[in-house]
Amino acid sequence: MESLFAYCGLQCDECPAYQATISEKIEEKEKVAKLWSKEFGVNFTAADINCTGCKSKGVKFSHCGNCEIVKCNKEKELENCGVCDDYPCNKVDHVLTAVPAAKDRLDAVHQAKQR
């Protein structure tokens, strides 16, 4: 499978919502909904667990429609935050802090751009 990463550096194809969507197994979606409901304090259902990545033309997780990172990258017509002249910024800082691998991916992109 081709490796996919989101505007914020998250690895889409490693995301439980992405994997459950691709598998098309309701029990996988239910498992993710239960886990995320507990983890994030929001009542998710299996129907909420549908995502093929925020940059895909397919289904997206509901948060993508409200995500400042997605909006910013689309407005600037960027592939991801790492290619932005303003990287890192306060819009993506919470992701970079919570997911060090996302920071590593975007740092590598940003460093390559600077060369």
BALOBA-1460 file (C-alpha; in Angstrom, 3 decimals):
// residues 115
<rec num="1" residu="m" x="0.000" y="0.000" z="0.000"/>
<rec num="2" residu="e" x="1.199" y="3.500" z="-0.828"/>
<rec num="3" residu="s" x="2.100" y="5.524" z="2.251"/>
<rec num="4" residu="l" x="-0.271" y="8.428" z="2.864"/>
<rec num="5" residu="f" x="0.207" y="11.336" z="5.198"/>
<rec num="6" residu="a" x="-2.142" y="14.168" z="5.980"/>
<rec num="7" residu="y" x="-1.550" y="17.909" z="5.807"/>
<rec num="8" residu="c" x="-0.570" y="17.818" z="9.506"/>
<rec num="9" residu="g" x="1.874" y="14.925" z="9.122"/>
<rec num="10" residu="l" x="-0.368" y="12.196" z="10.569"/>
<rec num="11" residu="q" x="0.082" y="8.873" z="8.807"/>
<rec num="12" residu="c" x="-3.390" y="8.200" z="7.343"/>
<rec num="13" residu="d" x="-2.831" y="4.559" z="6.464"/>
<rec num="14" residu="e" x="-1.868" y="3.848" z="10.094"/>
<rec num="15" residu="c" x="-5.009" y="5.529" z="11.476"/>
<rec num="16" residu="p" x="-7.634" y="3.193" z="12.963"/>
<rec num="17" residu="a" x="-10.462" y="5.106" z="11.229"/>
<rec num="18" residu="y" x="-8.752" y="4.777" z="7.849"/>
<rec num="19" residu="q" x="-8.045" y="1.082" z="8.394"/>
<rec num="20" residu="a" x="-11.634" y="0.397" z="9.514"/>
<rec num="21" residu="t" x="-12.997" y="2.287" z="6.501"/>
<rec num="22" residu="i" x="-10.811" y="0.393" z="4.055"/>
<rec num="23" residu="s" x="-11.677" y="-2.954" z="5.677"/>
<rec num="24" residu="e" x="-15.416" y="-2.189" z="5.380"/>
<rec num="25" residu="k" x="-15.933" y="-4.244" z="8.559"/>
<rec num="26" residu="i" x="-18.586" y="-2.824" z="10.867"/>
<rec num="27" residu="e" x="-17.003" y="-4.496" z="13.892"/>
<rec num="28" residu="e" x="-13.749" y="-2.605" z="13.226"/>
<rec num="29" residu="k" x="-15.650" y="0.680" z="13.001"/>
<rec num="30" residu="e" x="-17.481" y="-0.146" z="16.244"/>
<rec num="31" residu="k" x="-14.181" y="-0.904" z="17.958"/>
<rec num="32" residu="v" x="-12.683" y="2.448" z="16.888"/>
<rec num="33" residu="a" x="-15.863" y="4.331" z="17.830"/>
<rec num="34" residu="k" x="-15.793" y="2.834" z="21.327"/>
<rec num="35" residu="l" x="-12.081" y="3.552" z="21.787"/>
<rec num="36" residu="w" x="-12.284" y="7.143" z="20.524"/>
<rec num="37" residu="s" x="-15.484" y="7.858" z="22.493"/>
<rec num="38" residu="k" x="-13.612" y="6.956" z="25.658"/>
<rec num="39" residu="e" x="-10.349" y="8.650" z="24.636"/>
<rec num="40" residu="f" x="-11.828" y="11.931" z="23.401"/>
<rec num="41" residu="g" x="-14.978" y="12.177" z="25.514"/>
<rec num="42" residu="v" x="-17.217" y="12.368" z="22.447"/>
<rec num="43" residu="n" x="-19.924" y="9.843" z="21.619"/>
<rec num="44" residu="f" x="-18.793" y="8.322" z="18.314"/>
<rec num="45" residu="t" x="-20.759" y="5.617" z="16.514"/>
<rec num="46" residu="a" x="-19.588" y="3.175" z="13.867"/>
<rec num="47" residu="a" x="-21.259" y="5.446" z="11.296"/>
<rec num="48" residu="d" x="-18.856" y="8.246" z="12.309"/>
<rec num="49" residu="i" x="-15.809" y="6.124" z="11.529"/>
<rec num="50" residu="n" x="-15.409" y="6.748" z="7.816"/>
<rec num="51" residu="c" x="-12.229" y="8.251" z="6.401"/>
<rec num="52" residu="t" x="-9.933" y="7.718" z="3.452"/>
<rec num="53" residu="g" x="-7.674" y="10.637" z="4.429"/>
<rec num="54" residu="c" x="-8.204" y="14.391" z="4.533"/>
<rec num="55" residu="k" x="-6.519" y="14.843" z="1.137"/>
<rec num="56" residu="s" x="-8.526" y="12.095" z="-0.556"/>
<rec num="57" residu="k" x="-11.502" y="12.556" z="-2.822"/>
<rec num="58" residu="g" x="-13.294" y="9.884" z="-0.776"/>
<rec num="59" residu="v" x="-15.010" y="10.042" z="2.602"/>
<rec num="60" residu="k" x="-13.443" y="12.089" z="5.371"/>
<rec num="61" residu="f" x="-13.784" y="12.033" z="9.135"/>
<rec num="62" residu="s" x="-16.237" y="14.681" z="10.315"/>
<rec num="63" residu="h" x="-13.502" y="16.776" z="11.961"/>
<rec num="64" residu="c" x="-11.833" y="17.429" z="8.590"/>
<rec num="65" residu="g" x="-14.594" y="19.873" z="7.666"/>
<rec num="66" residu="n" x="-13.738" y="22.031" z="10.698"/>
<rec num="67" residu="c" x="-9.987" y="21.518" z="10.795"/>
<rec num="68" residu="e" x="-7.968" y="24.748" z="10.652"/>
<rec num="69" residu="i" x="-4.968" y="22.828" z="9.334"/>
<rec num="70" residu="v" x="-6.949" y="21.460" z="6.378"/>
<rec num="71" residu="k" x="-8.451" y="24.898" z="5.647"/>
<rec num="72" residu="c" x="-5.062" y="26.610" z="5.768"/>
<rec num="73" residu="n" x="-3.355" y="24.094" z="3.481"/>
<rec num="74" residu="k" x="-6.195" y="24.256" z="0.954"/>
<rec num="75" residu="e" x="-6.220" y="28.067" z="0.976"/>
<rec num="76" residu="k" x="-2.457" y="28.160" z="0.405"/>
<rec num="77" residu="e" x="-2.661" y="25.225" z="-2.065"/>
<rec num="78" residu="l" x="-0.018" y="23.275" z="-0.141"/>
<rec num="79" residu="e" x="0.683" y="19.547" z="-0.088"/>
<rec num="80" residu="n" x="1.268" y="19.656" z="3.690"/>
<rec num="81" residu="c" x="2.387" y="21.969" z="6.489"/>
<rec num="82" residu="g" x="6.047" y="21.061" z="5.971"/>
<rec num="83" residu="v" x="6.229" y="23.017" z="2.698"/>
<rec num="84" residu="c" x="4.766" y="26.164" z="4.276"/>
<rec num="85" residu="d" x="7.069" y="29.136" z="4.838"/>
<rec num="86" residu="d" x="5.392" y="29.634" z="8.232"/>
<rec num="87" residu="y" x="6.044" y="26.068" z="9.460"/>
<rec num="88" residu="p" x="5.734" y="25.328" z="12.311"/>
<rec num="89" residu="c" x="2.813" y="27.486" z="13.390"/>
<rec num="90" residu="n" x="0.199" y="27.512" z="16.137"/>
<rec num="91" residu="k" x="-2.364" y="25.735" z="13.914"/>
<rec num="92" residu="v" x="-0.312" y="22.538" z="13.791"/>
<rec num="93" residu="d" x="1.581" y="22.746" z="17.101"/>
<rec num="94" residu="h" x="-0.912" y="20.553" z="19.000"/>
<rec num="95" residu="v" x="-0.452" y="17.729" z="16.479"/>
<rec num="96" residu="l" x="3.331" y="18.035" z="16.533"/>
<rec num="97" residu="t" x="3.330" y="17.835" z="20.316"/>
<rec num="98" residu="a" x="0.905" y="14.909" z="20.516"/>
<rec num="99" residu="v" x="2.390" y="12.869" z="17.646"/>
<rec num="100" residu="p" x="6.190" y="13.096" z="17.402"/>
<rec num="101" residu="a" x="6.212" y="11.007" z="14.211"/>
<rec num="102" residu="a" x="4.065" y="13.660" z="12.494"/>
<rec num="103" residu="k" x="6.591" y="16.303" z="13.543"/>
<rec num="104" residu="d" x="9.445" y="14.166" z="12.198"/>
<rec num="105" residu="r" x="7.694" y="13.781" z="8.821"/>
<rec num="106" residu="l" x="6.929" y="17.488" z="8.476"/>
<rec num="107" residu="d" x="10.382" y="18.527" z="9.725"/>
<rec num="108" residu="a" x="11.950" y="16.340" z="7.023"/>
<rec num="109" residu="v" x="9.754" y="17.905" z="4.332"/>
<rec num="110" residu="h" x="10.520" y="21.410" z="5.604"/>
<rec num="111" residu="q" x="14.265" y="20.750" z="5.740"/>
<rec num="112" residu="a" x="14.238" y="19.335" z="2.191"/>
<rec num="113" residu="k" x="12.414" y="22.467" z="1.013"/>
<rec num="114" residu="q" x="15.069" y="24.695" z="2.592"/>
<rec num="115" residu="r" x="17.877" y="23.072" z="0.562"/>
